[in-house]
Amino acid sequence: MRLTEFWGRLEQSFGSGYARSIAADQAFSALDGRTINEAIAQGVETVTVWRAVVAAYPDRVPSRLR
């Protein structure tokens, strides 16, 4: 998954302001306690990061974006 697609999906799921907040402030256990921003900066593939988001917020992410 390309980075632009990742950010698009995150914004579609959470709205642009909240998506950026989640990316900066929410630590995900599936990402070894890292935030989205940290994981991406450390080279974790965006598809792996996206799967962590979907797992953490299954009711928030539309099925068409999973």
C-alpha positions in Angstrom: 0.0 0.0 0.0 1.3 3.4 -0.9 1.7 6.0 1.8 -0.8 8.3 0.1 -3.4 5.5 0.0 -2.7 4.8 3.7 -3.3 8.5 4.7 -6.4 8.6 2.5 -7.9 5.5 4.2 -7.1 6.9 7.6 -8.7 10.2 6.8 -11.8 8.5 5.3 -12.2 6.4 8.4 -11.5 9.1 11.1 -11.7 12.5 9.4 -8.6 14.6 8.6 -8.1 16.2 12.0 -8.7 13.1 14.1 -6.6 10.9 11.7 -3.6 13.1 12.3 -4.2 13.1 16.0 -4.4 9.3 16.1 -1.3 9.0 14.0 0.7 11.2 16.4 -0.8 10.2 19.8 -2.2 6.7 19.8 0.3 3.9 20.6 -0.7 0.5 19.1 0.3 -2.7 20.7 0.3 -4.4 17.3 3.1 -1.9 16.4 5.1 -2.7 19.5 3.8 0.3 21.3 4.7 2.7 18.6 2.4 5.4 17.1 1.6 5.3 13.4 4.0 8.2 12.7 6.8 6.3 14.6 6.2 3.0 12.9 6.2 4.6 9.4 9.3 6.6 10.2 11.0 3.4 11.4 10.3 1.6 8.1 7.3 -0.5 9.0 5.3 -1.2 5.9 2.1 0.8 5.6 0.0 -2.3 5.0 1.2 -3.6 8.4 0.4 -0.3 10.0 -3.0 -0.3 8.4 -3.8 -3.7 9.7 -3.0 -2.5 13.2 -5.4 0.4 12.8 -8.2 -1.9 11.5 -7.6 -4.4 14.4 -7.7 -1.6 17.0 -10.8 0.1 15.5 -12.8 -2.6 13.7 -16.1 -0.7 14.1 -14.6 2.6 12.8 -13.0 1.4 9.5 -15.5 0.8 6.7 -15.4 -2.7 5.3 -14.6 -1.3 1.8 -11.3 0.1 3.2 -10.1 -3.0 5.1 
